Each structure stands twice: as structure tokens, then as C-alpha cells.
Amino acid sequence: MGAISGIDWASEWHEVHISDELGRPLAARQFAHDEAGISALIELLRLNEIECCAIERPDGLLVGRLLAAGIPVLAIHPNQLKAARDRFRAAASKNDRFDAMVLCELARTDRHRFPALAPSGDETLALKVLVRTREDLVEARVALANQLRSQLEAFWPGAERIFADVDSSIALAFLERYPSPSDARGLGEKRLASFLARHGYCGRKTPSELLGRLRHAPQAIVGELEADARRAAVLGLVAALRPIVCQIGQLTSQIAGAIRTHPDGPIFLAFFRDPKSVLTAAGLLAEVGDNRARYPTNDALAADGGQSPVAVQSGKRTSASFRWACDKRLRNHISTLADSTRHWHPWAKRLYTRARERGADHPHALRIVGRAWTRILWRCWQDRTPYDPSRHKALRNVLADRG
């Protein structure tokens, strides 16, 4: 076994600790987070013929540079580092250099417990960027929409109820034109009909019905200054929401195109019937990746996706608890797969129904279905073969029971 390194990364500086196979220190240096510093860091690792490097994150610029230099990287979760500090607390107080040493020792003594990062290809990484950016924008849209909804409920509930979603394009256009009750004082059926036609409203409600929603809502009593302030707040929130909604739509189109041209795209798309589920399929592909060495077993995929419970044993008592430590994004995508298929897939529907009959609540039943799907997903992914219902033995048994 050769030299081992631990890196405590930061936004401005990186602490590096290098030791030999017996734990004897070989180098301990600090490098700036700039091109000269990162180049010098990698050169130091090369000179010491580093076998592997431990760091607290699985991605980022520094991790990418290490992998590009051919250096195996072990991603140590911050909680694992925190739990290991007490083993070396007598040696030094907690600081960045100390953390780099602890990471180095974890890699030296427990390397077999931390699999090396298995990076995906460029197409998958590009898809991952698109999917995660869209998810972040959706989160921002939901937060802003809740703020907008709160403002409207406080002084103009009708405007919040007139359309199904307050952050839809037609609702934002309406609020931009009529941000307060005083602005809509002269709004009638003809004017509303003209407005809907200009903005391409495709809903099923007539102008009369929409106007009824607006007028039948309760009326708030607010002062003139407060009304002006809330009107300004509505306009500000609408202005913030409009570009986000637009960008989400553009990213959705890009994601749909990217997964359909991805080599593994057909594998993940085959698990969904609704064309709108392309986003979940893309999210699954982005999180699972295309490096088959990352998940050597279906159990590894299920655990990382939060679909398998954690066994807790104390004496003669053994229980299963919810798995908190997992890839939260992957867990959400697998849960969406389970939730969508339970409505139309006979096998998934039976699994879900039987789980509920045994007393499992809805989230638990979805995890049971999700765990079953991860076995099939992993097998298809490893074999590079799209899901084929005709080869699904459990599904054939369900169909045979139905006659």
C-alpha cells in the first residue's frame, strides 16, 4: 500500500495531509483555491504517488480535477468525519488541518468501507446539471408562489382563486395587469374575454365563471397605504416568478431532448407510460448515472435510494427503521416511479394494495413498491436492456391470476 491523502476543502483554501501506509506523516500543506494552487496540489499528490485521496464531497471542481489526474477519490460524508474525530481528539484540536489528517487516517485504515467514486460520462453529467437546475428552480418557484398566494389571501383572495395555479402563465399575466382590486374595478366579461384571448387561455372555464370566482371571494378591508404596499409586493413577486417559470419550461424541453438521445435513455423511459414522466426518467438516469461499477448490487442501489430499511438490533430485539442517510433526489424519483406505476401497472398495484392491507401507510407502501422496482431497474441497467413486461415473471403471474 502506498501513500494516502486527506483533503479538507474550502472555498478559498485546501488543507492537504499525506501519510504512508503506517500512518507516518509525509506532508501537510495548504493550497489556495486558484489555478496555481490546485495545480501544485495535484503535483504534490503525484510526487508522493498517492493511491487514494479522501475528501468530504463527491463532486465539485477540485474532485473533478483529482479524477481527471487519475487519482482515486473516496467521498467521506461529513457525519462520518464528525464521528471519527474523537478517535484522534487527543492529538489536536478541531481545525482544517486536523480534519485533513482524520480524513487521511480514515482512508488508510477503513479504505475498504468507502468505495471509490465512479464518475459518469459527459452526457450523463450534462443531463444531471439540467435536471438538478430545474429541480432547484421549481423549488424557488414554489417558494415565490407561496409568498404571492399569501399576499393575495391577505387583501385580494379572488385573484388567487380565479385560475387553478397562481404561478401559471395566465395567472401571472392577469396579476401583472390587475395587481389589486382597484385595478380590476372596471373588469367585466367582455374585457376579461378579450384578455383571455390575447394570452391564449386554454382552460375550460368561461369568462363568466372566472369572473364569478373573482367576485364571490371574500373582500378584505385594508387601508390605502397597506393596499399600495401589497400591490407593489404582488408586482415584485410576479416579476420574479415570470422568468423562473419561463426557464423551467425551457429546461424541461432540453431535458426531454437530452434523455431521448442518451444511450441509456430507453432503459429508464421504458418504466413509464405517461410522456410527461420523462422528467422522472431523466432524474433517475441523472442520479443513477451510467457507470455500472457504482452500484455493484441491487441492494446498493436500493440503499442509496432510501428504499430499504435499516435494521436496528439490541439484545433479542430487532426492528427496521426508516433510512435517513441516502440520496434524497434519487429517493424522490424512485418514489415517483412507485407512485405512478401503482395506478396502471398490475404488478405494482398488487404490491401496493397488499402492503396497505398489512397495515403499511402510504409512504411505507410506496417504499415497498420502490424496493421491488429497484431490483428490476438495476438488472435492466446492468444488462443495458429496456424493461420488457413480457419478460417480467411476477407480472405474468399477476395477469395469469386475473385469468
C-alpha positions in Angstrom: 0.0 0.0 0.0 1.4 3.4 -1.0 0.8 6.9 0.3 -2.7 8.1 1.3 -4.0 11.7 1.3 -6.8 13.5 3.0 -8.1 16.9 1.8 -10.2 19.3 3.8 -11.6 21.5 1.1 -12.9 25.1 1.4 -14.0 27.9 -0.9 -10.6 29.7 -0.6 -8.0 27.2 0.8 -7.5 23.4 0.8 -5.6 21.6 3.6 -3.7 18.5 2.4 -2.4 15.8 4.7 -0.3 12.9 3.3 0.9 9.8 5.2 2.4 6.5 4.4 0.9 3.0 4.9 1.9 3.1 8.6 0.4 6.5 9.2 3.7 8.4 9.4 3.2 11.9 8.1 4.9 12.7 4.7 3.5 16.2 4.0 1.0 18.7 5.4 0.4 21.8 3.3 -2.2 24.4 2.4 -3.1 25.4 -1.1 -5.1 28.3 -2.4 -8.3 27.6 -4.4 -6.9 29.0 -7.7 -5.3 27.5 -10.8 -1.8 27.7 -9.4 -2.8 26.2 -6.0 -4.8 23.3 -7.5 -2.1 22.5 -10.0 0.5 22.5 -7.1 -1.8 20.3 -5.0 -2.2 17.7 -7.7 1.6 17.8 -8.4 2.3 17.1 -4.8 -0.1 14.1 -4.8 1.6 12.8 -7.9 5.1 13.2 -6.5 4.1 11.2 -3.5 2.4 8.5 -5.7 -0.9 8.8 -3.9 -3.0 5.6 -4.0 -6.2 7.3 -3.0 -7.5 10.6 -1.6 -10.3 11.2 0.9 -12.4 14.3 0.7 -15.8 15.3 2.2 -17.7 15.8 -1.1 -18.4 13.6 -4.2 -18.4 16.4 -6.8 -17.1 19.9 -7.5 -14.2 21.5 -9.3 -11.5 20.0 -7.0 -12.9 16.5 -7.2 -13.2 16.8 -11.0 -9.5 17.8 -11.2 -8.4 14.9 -9.0 -10.3 12.4 -11.0 -9.0 13.8 -14.3 -5.5 13.4 -12.9 -6.2 9.7 -12.4 -6.3 9.9 -8.5 -8.9 7.6 -6.9 -11.2 9.6 -4.7 -13.1 8.4 -1.6 -16.1 10.6 -0.7 -16.4 10.7 3.1 -19.7 12.0 4.4 -19.3 14.9 6.9 -21.2 12.9 9.5 -18.7 10.1 9.2 -15.9 12.5 9.6 -17.6 14.0 12.6 -18.0 10.6 14.2 -14.3 9.8 13.7 -12.8 13.0 15.2 -12.9 11.6 18.7 -10.5 8.8 17.8 -7.8 11.5 17.3 -9.1 14.2 19.7 -6.0 13.9 22.0 -3.7 14.6 19.0 -5.0 18.1 18.2 -8.0 20.5 18.5 -10.5 20.7 15.7 -9.3 22.7 12.7 -9.0 22.3 9.0 -5.5 20.7 9.2 -6.8 18.3 11.8 -9.7 17.3 9.6 -7.4 16.6 6.7 -5.4 14.3 9.0 -8.6 12.5 10.1 -9.7 12.0 6.5 -6.3 10.6 5.6 -6.4 8.2 8.5 -9.9 7.1 7.6 -8.8 6.3 4.1 -5.7 4.5 5.4 -7.5 2.3 8.0 -11.0 2.0 6.5 -10.5 2.3 2.8 -12.4 -0.9 2.2 -15.5 0.7 3.7 -15.6 3.7 1.3 -15.9 2.8 -2.4 -14.0 5.0 -4.8 -16.1 7.5 -6.8 -17.3 6.1 -10.1 -17.8 9.2 -12.3 -20.3 9.1 -15.1 -19.8 10.1 -18.7 -20.2 13.6 -20.2 -23.7 13.0 -21.5 -24.9 11.9 -18.1 -23.2 14.8 -16.2 -24.8 17.2 -18.7 -28.2 15.7 -18.1 -27.6 15.8 -14.3 -26.9 19.6 -14.5 -30.1 20.2 -16.4 -32.2 18.1 -14.1 -30.8 19.4 -10.8 -31.0 23.0 -12.1 -34.7 22.5 -13.0 -35.4 21.0 -9.6 -33.8 24.0 -7.9 -35.8 26.4 -10.0 -39.0 24.5 -9.2 -38.2 24.8 -5.5 -37.7 28.6 -6.0 -40.9 28.9 -7.9 -42.9 27.1 -5.2 -41.4 29.4 -2.5 -42.2 32.5 -4.5 -45.7 31.2 -5.4 -46.5 30.6 -1.7 -45.4 34.2 -1.0 -47.6 35.5 -3.8 -50.5 33.4 -2.6 -50.1 34.7 0.9 -50.2 38.3 -0.3 -53.3 37.7 -2.3 -55.1 35.9 0.5 -54.4 38.9 2.8 -56.0 41.6 0.5 -57.5 40.1 -2.6 -58.5 36.4 -2.3 -60.4 36.4 -5.6 -57.2 36.9 -7.7 -55.7 33.8 -6.0 -58.8 31.7 -6.9 -59.6 32.8 -10.4 -57.1 30.4 -12.0 -56.1 26.9 -10.9 -52.4 27.8 -10.2 -51.3 31.2 -9.1 -47.9 30.7 -10.8 -49.3 29.7 -14.2 -48.6 31.9 -17.2 -52.2 33.1 -17.5 -52.4 33.9 -13.7 -49.2 35.8 -13.8 -50.3 37.8 -16.8 -53.6 38.6 -15.0 -51.8 39.8 -11.9 -49.4 41.8 -13.9 -52.4 43.6 -15.5 -54.6 43.6 -12.4 -52.4 43.5 -9.3 -55.0 44.9 -6.9 -58.8 45.1 -6.5 -58.8 48.8 -7.6 -57.1 47.9 -10.9 -59.8 45.4 -11.7 -62.7 47.6 -10.7 -63.9 48.1 -14.3 -63.3 44.4 -15.3 -66.3 42.8 -17.0 -67.0 39.8 -19.0 -66.1 41.3 -22.4 -62.9 42.8 -21.1 -61.9 39.5 -19.4 -62.8 37.6 -22.6 -60.5 39.9 -24.6 -57.7 39.4 -22.1 -58.0 35.6 -22.2 -58.0 35.6 -26.0 -54.8 37.8 -26.1 -53.0 35.5 -23.8 -54.1 32.2 -25.4 -56.1 30.9 -22.4 -56.8 27.2 -23.0 -58.8 26.5 -19.8 -62.3 25.1 -19.7 -63.9 28.0 -17.8 -65.9 30.7 -19.4 -65.2 34.4 -18.7 -68.5 34.4 -16.7 -67.3 31.6 -14.5 -63.9 33.1 -13.9 -65.4 36.5 -13.1 -67.7 34.7 -10.6 -64.7 33.3 -8.8 -63.2 36.7 -8.6 -66.3 38.4 -7.3 -67.6 35.7 -4.9 -64.4 35.6 -2.9 -64.4 37.3 0.4 -63.5 41.0 0.5 -60.6 42.2 2.7 -60.7 45.6 4.5 -57.3 47.2 4.2 -56.0 50.8 4.5 -54.9 52.7 1.4 -51.2 52.6 2.3 -51.3 48.9 3.0 -53.2 48.2 -0.2 -50.5 50.1 -2.2 -47.7 48.2 -0.4 -49.3 44.8 -1.1 -49.9 45.9 -4.7 -46.2 46.6 -5.1 -45.4 43.3 -3.4 -47.6 41.4 -5.9 -45.9 43.1 -8.8 -42.5 42.3 -7.4 -43.3 38.7 -6.9 -44.9 38.4 -10.4 -41.8 40.0 -11.9 -39.6 37.4 -10.1 -41.8 34.4 -11.0 -42.2 35.1 -14.7 -38.5 34.4 -15.8 -38.3 31.4 -13.5 -41.5 29.8 -15.0 -40.1 30.5 -18.5 -36.7 29.0 -17.7 -38.3 25.9 -16.2 -40.2 25.4 -19.4 -37.1 25.7 -21.5 -35.1 23.3 -19.2 -38.0 20.8 -19.5 -37.7 20.8 -23.3 -33.9 20.4 -23.1 -34.2 17.5 -20.6 -36.7 15.7 -22.8 -34.3 16.0 -25.8 -31.3 15.0 -23.8 -32.7 11.8 -22.3 -34.1 10.7 -25.7 -30.6 10.9 -27.3 -28.8 9.4 -24.3 -27.6 5.8 -24.8 -29.3 4.8 -21.5 -32.4 6.8 -22.1 -34.5 3.9 -23.5 -33.7 1.9 -20.3 -35.3 4.4 -18.0 -38.0 5.7 -20.3 -39.4 2.1 -20.6 -40.6 2.2 -17.0 -43.1 5.0 -17.6 -46.3 5.1 -19.7 -47.1 8.8 -19.5 -45.0 11.0 -21.8 -44.9 13.7 -19.0 -42.9 11.2 -16.9 -39.9 12.0 -19.0 -38.7 14.2 -16.2 -38.7 11.4 -13.6 -36.9 9.1 -16.0 -34.3 11.8 -16.6 -33.9 12.3 -12.9 -33.4 8.6 -12.3 -30.8 8.4 -15.0 -29.0 11.5 -13.8 -28.8 10.2 -10.2 -28.0 6.5 -11.0 -25.5 7.5 -13.7 -24.0 5.4 -16.4 -21.1 3.8 -14.5 -22.2 0.3 -13.7 -19.4 -0.1 -11.1 -21.1 2.5 -8.9 -23.8 0.1 -7.8 -22.5 -3.5 -8.0 -25.7 -4.9 -6.5 -29.3 -4.0 -6.5 -29.1 -3.8 -2.7 -26.6 -0.9 -3.0 -28.9 0.9 -5.4 -31.9 0.4 -3.0 -29.9 1.6 0.0 -28.6 4.7 -1.8 -32.2 5.4 -3.0 -33.6 5.1 0.5 -35.9 2.2 -0.4 -34.5 -0.4 2.0 -34.9 -0.1 5.8 -32.1 0.0 8.3 -32.0 -3.0 10.7 -31.6 -2.0 14.4 -30.8 -4.7 16.9 -30.5 -4.5 20.6 -30.2 -7.8 22.5 -33.1 -10.0 21.5 -35.0 -7.2 19.9 -34.7 -6.4 16.2 -36.5 -3.7 14.3 -36.4 -1.9 11.0 -36.2 1.9 10.8 -36.5 4.4 8.0 -33.3 5.0 6.1 -32.4 8.7 6.5 -28.9 8.6 5.1 -29.4 8.3 1.3 -29.5 10.2 -1.9 -32.6 12.3 -1.4 -33.1 13.2 -5.0 -32.8 9.5 -6.1 -35.3 8.6 -3.3 -37.8 11.1 -4.6 -37.5 9.9 -8.2 -37.9 6.2 -7.2 -40.9 7.2 -5.1 -42.5 8.9 -8.1 -41.9 5.8 -10.1 -43.6 3.7 -7.5 -46.5 6.1 -7.1 -47.1 6.4 -10.8 -47.0 2.7 -11.6 -49.3 1.7 -8.8 -52.2 3.2 -10.7 -51.7 1.4 -14.0 -49.2 -1.5 -13.6 -50.9 -4.6 -12.3 -47.9 -6.0 -10.5 -47.1 -2.7 -8.8 -50.7 -2.2 -8.0 -50.9 -5.6 -6.3 -47.7 -4.9 -4.3 -49.1 -1.6 -3.1 -52.5 -3.0 -2.2 -51.1 -5.9 -0.2 -48.7 -3.6 1.6 -51.7 -1.4 2.7 -53.7 -4.4 3.7 -50.8 -5.4 6.0 -51.1 -2.1 7.8 -48.4 -0.1 6.0 -49.1 3.6 5.5 -48.9 5.3 2.1 -45.2 6.3 2.2 -44.2 2.9 3.6 -46.2 1.1 0.9 -44.5 3.2 -1.8 -41.1 2.3 -0.4 -42.1 -1.4 -0.7 -43.0 -0.9 -4.3 -39.9 1.2 -4.9 -37.7 -1.5 -3.5 -39.2 -4.1 -5.8 -38.7 -1.7 -8.8 -35.1 -1.1 -7.9 -34.3 -4.8 -8.4 -35.8 -4.7 -11.9 -34.3 -1.3 -12.7 -30.8 -2.4 -11.6 -31.0 -5.6 -13.7 -32.1 -3.7 -16.8 -29.4 -1.0 -16.2 -26.7 -3.6 -15.7 -27.7 -5.5 -18.8 -28.3 -2.3 -20.8 -31.7 -3.6 -21.8 -35.0 -1.7 -21.6 -37.8 -3.0 -19.4 -39.9 -5.6 -21.2 -43.2 -6.5 -19.5 -43.4 -9.8 -21.4 -40.2 -11.0 -19.6 -41.4 -9.9 -16.1 -42.3 -13.2 -14.5 -44.1 -11.6 -11.5 -46.2 -9.5 -13.8 -47.1 -12.6 -15.8 -48.2 -14.4 -12.6 -50.5 -11.5 -11.7 -52.0 -11.5 -15.1 -52.5 -15.3 -15.0 -54.3 -15.0 -11.6 -56.7 -12.5 -13.2 -57.4 -15.0 -15.9 
